[in-house]
């Protein structure tokens, strides 16, 4: 199955090195309509959990449409190298999502992705980067 191009939406003025995917930029005025079009036309949406205003807006658009069925919520949020707890950040995100969307996310655990077919019905999975096999490949074993 071919899903198509990997597209990400960036902030105007930010510099992100080319990582092999298409990066789109929109003005503040056109951004909501353009992102809504991308949500509707996408086959798969990977949304990184965040309490930023625009990520929460995106999540709201996804949850109120049928797009939740094609979303993977990437729950890895911590910046452990900076001493910030992934669990703490996720718990804040979970609380905000409950208050804002009345959506009950799963408790924090050793998983870094969640999917949902319907409201308050979430399944979790461990992303490959957190498996022993991946660590061995990464270290060249």
C-alpha positions in Angstrom: 0.0 0.0 0.0 1.4 3.4 -1.0 0.4 6.3 1.3 2.0 9.1 -0.7 4.3 12.0 0.2 5.3 12.8 3.8 4.4 16.4 4.4 5.0 18.5 7.5 3.8 22.0 8.3 6.4 24.3 9.8 6.5 27.7 11.4 7.5 30.6 9.2 11.1 31.6 10.0 12.2 28.3 11.6 15.1 26.4 10.2 14.8 22.7 10.1 17.4 20.7 8.1 16.0 18.8 5.1 15.1 15.3 6.4 13.7 13.9 3.2 10.1 15.1 3.4 8.2 18.1 2.1 7.8 21.0 4.4 5.0 23.5 3.9 4.7 27.0 5.3 1.6 29.2 5.4 0.8 32.7 6.6 -1.1 32.9 9.9 -4.2 33.9 7.9 -4.2 30.9 5.5 -2.8 28.4 7.9 -6.1 27.0 9.4 -7.8 26.5 6.1 -4.7 24.9 4.5 -4.1 22.5 7.4 -7.8 21.6 7.4 -7.4 20.6 3.7 -4.3 18.5 4.5 -6.1 16.8 7.4 -9.0 15.9 5.1 -6.9 14.7 2.1 -4.3 12.7 4.1 -4.2 9.0 4.2 -2.3 9.0 7.5 -1.7 11.7 10.1 1.1 11.6 12.6 0.5 14.2 15.3 3.1 14.8 17.9 1.4 15.4 21.3 1.9 19.0 22.5 0.0 21.6 24.4 0.8 24.3 21.9 -2.2 26.3 20.7 -1.9 25.1 17.1 -1.3 21.5 17.8 -4.3 21.5 20.0 -6.3 23.2 17.2 -5.1 20.4 14.8 -6.1 17.7 17.3 -9.5 19.3 17.7 -10.1 19.3 14.0 -9.0 15.7 13.8 -11.2 14.5 16.7 -14.3 16.3 15.5 -14.0 14.6 12.1 -13.6 11.1 10.9 -9.8 11.8 10.6 -9.2 10.3 14.0 -9.2 6.9 12.3 -6.2 7.8 10.3 -4.2 9.5 13.0 -1.3 8.2 15.0 -0.8 10.3 18.1 3.0 10.3 18.8 3.1 10.6 22.6 6.9 10.9 23.1 7.0 14.3 24.6 9.9 14.6 27.1 13.2 16.2 26.6 15.1 13.9 29.1 18.4 15.3 28.1 17.2 18.6 29.5 15.8 17.0 32.6 12.2 17.3 31.5 10.1 14.2 32.3 8.2 12.6 29.4 5.6 11.3 31.8 5.1 14.7 33.4 4.7 16.4 30.0 2.3 13.7 28.8 0.2 13.9 31.9 -0.2 17.7 31.3 -1.2 17.0 27.7 -3.7 14.3 28.8 -5.3 16.7 31.3 -5.6 19.5 28.7 -7.1 17.1 26.1 -9.7 15.9 28.7 -10.6 19.5 29.6 -10.7 20.9 26.1 -12.2 17.9 24.1 -13.7 15.6 26.8 -11.4 12.9 25.4 -9.9 10.3 27.8 -6.4 9.4 26.6 -4.6 6.3 27.9 -2.4 6.5 30.9 1.3 7.1 30.4 3.2 3.9 29.8 6.1 2.4 27.7 4.4 3.2 24.4 4.9 6.1 22.2 2.0 6.0 19.8 -1.8 5.8 20.3 -4.6 5.4 17.7 -8.3 5.8 18.1 -11.3 4.4 16.1 -13.8 6.3 18.3 -14.2 8.7 21.2 -12.4 7.5 24.3 -11.3 4.3 22.6 -7.5 4.3 22.3 -5.0 1.6 21.5 -1.3 2.0 22.2 1.9 0.7 20.7 5.6 0.9 21.2 7.4 2.6 18.3 10.2 0.5 16.8 12.8 3.0 17.9 12.2 1.9 21.5 12.7 -1.9 20.9 15.9 -3.8 21.7 16.2 -4.8 18.0 16.2 -1.2 16.9 18.9 -0.3 19.5 21.0 -3.1 18.3 20.6 -1.9 14.6 21.4 1.6 15.7 24.6 0.5 17.4 25.6 -1.5 14.4 25.3 -5.0 16.0 
